[in-house]
Amino acid sequence: MRRARQLASLLVAVAGLWMLGSGVVLGLGGEFGPGPGFFAFGVGSLLAITALLWFGRLHRRSSDSKTPFLGDPGGPWRVARVSLAIVAFAVLVERLGYSVTMLALLVFLMTTFGREHLVPKVLIALAGSFGTHYAFERLLGVPLPSSSIGFLQVLGL
């Protein structure tokens, strides 16, 4: 199990280094601030550093032969649910709009993996969906998809 996780950490580190290199190629600086490669460089750097720390932690830890290869028996199902939720978000965001789709995604993810404290989770999802929409639209001037459904358009979603 430890070898499989070490291999996974190295693959994540390679992906991070690729993003970092792509960011440098695109350019870190632009005419008025950060350039097109700045975000890829930052994310790639953090990803590579985190993956290498993960590898080091796994390297120091002794091998646990009792741990099954796939880890927690429910783990693959969790990964499948999150993956399907992200695909559903990508499919529905143009139809329902960013705010409604992000709200549904956040509520689903937060309530699927922990059912306690429902009210704070819904409040966080509301702030996360409508707050990021406000930040992108108003503060950054980046347009996000709005709904193509009539009654949601009337509500400004």
Secondary structure, DSSP 4 states (H G I P E B T S, - for coil): -HHHHHHHHHHHHHHHHHHHHHHHHH-SB-SSSB-TTHHHHHHHHHHHHHHHHHHHHHHHSPP-TTS-TTSSTTHHHHHHHHHHHHHHHHHHHHHH-HHHHHHHHHHHHHHHS--S-HHHHHHHHHHHHHHHHHIIIIIS--------SHHHHHTT-
